Amino acid sequence: MDVPNLVLAIVVSAYWCGVGAMIVRVRRHARRIVGVVPEQRLERYMWLVWMPLVAAWITLPWLALSRTGSTFGLPEFARTDAGLAALRWFAAALAVACLAATARCWAHMGRDWRMAVNTDPAQKLITDGMFARIRHPIYAFSILLMLCTMLIVPTPPMLVVGIVHVGLMFIKAQNEERHLLGIHGDGYARYLAQTGRFLPRLR
């Protein structure tokens, strides 16, 4: 049994179960699936790619545990290289930390959490906690979790999924910033100037 791979598979599954729990939480409060079904055309197109992408992200680490020697199985070098083995253990620990940090962000956002851009007038702009230094901490942790996934499960399908996912994260973050700038105006412009997109600003 490859322990880093097993830890990762559990973490990724737990991550998306957490997303499901947040959807249920918002649904109970708003009495409708607000911010889950995309309203924008761009995000609807993104969702067509993202849904199978998420399914693959959940499935591929589990397949790598049992499909040794196949396209979906863990490559021989990942199981035998001592230096890479240490990095994979570190990545597994980092994946657990990403899940914990993301859960903290979810708890902080509470009923204001959304998956998609929406025009709900009651939704407030959250700029404290982790959001005080980074505009998209949840996306940042998602990207980091995906990088951990690609290191622990370096199979061709997982690498393709990872590259597409990271690209979509950048597109989605930029799209949300344009949307929020249009809604909140100068207040959000000042927030943009004071924070980093995925990493804190050095100054």
C-alpha positions in Angstrom: 0.0 0.0 0.0 1.4 3.4 -1.0 0.6 5.5 2.1 1.1 9.0 0.6 -1.2 8.0 -2.3 -3.8 6.7 0.2 -3.6 9.8 2.3 -4.0 12.0 -0.8 -7.0 10.0 -2.1 -8.7 10.4 1.3 -7.9 14.1 1.4 -9.2 14.9 -2.1 -12.4 12.9 -1.5 -12.9 14.7 1.8 -12.3 18.1 0.1 -15.1 17.6 -2.4 -17.4 16.1 0.3 -16.7 19.4 2.1 -17.7 21.4 -1.1 -20.9 19.3 -1.1 -21.6 20.1 2.5 -21.2 23.8 1.8 -23.7 23.6 -1.1 -26.2 22.0 1.3 -25.5 24.7 3.9 -26.0 27.6 1.5 -29.2 25.9 0.1 -30.7 25.6 3.6 -30.1 29.3 4.3 -31.0 30.8 0.9 -33.8 28.3 0.1 -32.4 27.9 -3.4 -29.2 26.8 -5.0 -27.7 30.2 -5.2 -24.1 30.6 -6.4 -23.8 27.0 -7.4 -25.4 26.9 -10.8 -23.5 29.4 -12.9 -25.3 32.5 -14.1 -22.6 33.8 -16.4 -22.0 32.2 -19.9 -18.3 32.0 -19.3 -18.7 30.0 -16.1 -21.3 27.8 -17.7 -18.7 26.8 -20.3 -16.1 26.4 -17.5 -18.5 24.1 -15.6 -18.7 21.8 -18.7 -15.0 21.2 -18.3 -14.8 21.4 -14.5 -17.4 18.7 -13.6 -15.6 15.8 -15.4 -12.3 17.3 -14.2 -13.4 17.1 -10.5 -14.6 13.5 -11.1 -11.2 12.6 -12.5 -9.4 14.4 -9.7 -11.3 12.3 -7.1 -11.0 9.0 -9.1 -7.4 9.0 -10.4 -5.6 8.8 -7.0 -7.8 5.8 -6.0 -7.0 4.1 -9.4 -3.3 4.7 -8.9 -3.5 2.6 -5.7 -4.6 -0.5 -7.6 -3.6 -0.1 -11.3 0.1 -0.8 -11.0 1.9 -0.8 -14.3 -1.0 0.7 -16.3 -1.6 4.2 -17.6 -3.5 5.0 -14.4 -1.2 3.2 -12.1 1.7 4.7 -10.1 4.9 4.7 -12.2 7.8 2.6 -11.1 10.0 5.6 -10.4 7.4 7.1 -8.0 7.5 3.9 -5.9 11.3 3.3 -5.9 13.1 6.7 -6.0 14.1 7.5 -2.4 14.3 11.3 -3.0 10.9 11.4 -4.7 9.5 9.2 -1.9 10.5 11.9 0.7 8.9 14.6 -1.4 5.7 12.5 -1.8 5.4 12.1 2.0 5.9 15.9 2.4 3.2 16.5 -0.3 0.8 14.2 1.5 1.3 16.2 4.8 0.9 19.4 2.8 -2.3 18.1 1.3 -3.8 17.5 4.8 -2.8 21.1 5.7 -4.5 22.4 2.6 -7.7 20.6 3.5 -7.6 22.0 7.1 -6.9 25.6 5.8 -9.7 25.4 3.3 -12.2 24.1 5.9 -11.2 27.2 8.0 -12.0 29.4 5.0 -15.3 27.7 4.5 -16.2 28.2 8.1 -15.2 31.8 8.0 -17.4 32.5 4.9 -20.3 30.5 6.2 -23.5 31.2 4.4 -21.8 33.8 2.1 -19.8 31.0 0.4 -20.5 30.6 -3.3 -19.1 28.4 -6.1 -20.1 30.7 -9.0 -20.4 34.4 -9.6 -23.9 35.6 -8.8 -25.8 38.8 -8.4 -27.2 38.1 -4.9 -27.5 41.6 -3.3 -27.4 40.2 0.2 -23.9 38.7 -0.3 -21.2 40.6 1.5 -17.6 41.1 0.6 -15.3 39.3 3.0 -12.0 41.0 3.5 -10.8 39.7 6.9 -9.2 36.6 8.2 -7.2 34.9 5.4 -8.9 37.2 2.9 -7.1 40.2 4.4 -3.9 39.2 2.6 -5.1 37.0 -0.2 -8.1 37.6 -2.4 -8.7 33.9 -3.2 -7.3 31.7 -0.4 -9.6 28.8 -1.2 -8.4 28.8 -4.9 -4.8 29.1 -3.7 -5.2 26.1 -1.4 -7.0 24.2 -4.3 -4.0 24.9 -6.6 -1.6 23.8 -3.9 -3.6 20.6 -3.3 -3.6 19.9 -7.0 0.2 20.4 -7.2 0.5 17.9 -4.3 -1.7 15.5 -6.2 0.5 15.8 -9.3 3.6 15.1 -7.3 2.2 12.1 -5.4 0.4 10.6 -8.5 2.6 11.6 -11.4 0.6 9.7 -14.0 -0.2 11.2 -17.5 -3.9 11.6 -16.9 -3.4 13.3 -13.5 -0.8 15.7 -15.0 -3.3 16.7 -17.7 -6.1 17.2 -15.1 -3.8 19.2 -12.9 -2.7 21.6 -15.7 -6.2 22.2 -16.8 -7.4 22.7 -13.2 -4.7 25.3 -12.5 -5.5 27.2 -15.7 -9.2 27.3 -14.8 -8.4 28.6 -11.4 -6.6 31.6 -12.9 -9.5 32.3 -15.3 -12.1 32.0 -12.6 -10.2 34.3 -10.2 -9.8 36.9 -12.9 -13.5 36.7 -13.8 -14.6 37.1 -10.2 -12.4 40.1 -9.7 -13.9 41.8 -12.8 -17.4 41.0 -11.5 -16.7 42.3 -8.0 -15.0 45.4 -9.2 -18.1 46.2 -11.2 -20.3 45.7 -8.1 -18.2 47.2 -5.3 -16.3 49.8 -7.3 -13.6 51.9 -5.5 -13.8 49.8 -2.3 -12.9 46.6 -4.2 -10.3 48.5 -6.2 -8.5 49.4 -2.9 -8.8 45.8 -1.8 -7.2 44.7 -5.1 -4.3 47.1 -4.5 -3.7 45.8 -1.0 -3.9 42.0 -1.5 -2.4 39.3 -3.7 -4.4 37.0 -5.9 -3.1 33.7 -4.6 -0.1 34.9 -2.5 0.3 37.8 -0.1 1.9 40.9 -1.4 5.4 41.5 -0.3 4.7 45.2 0.4 
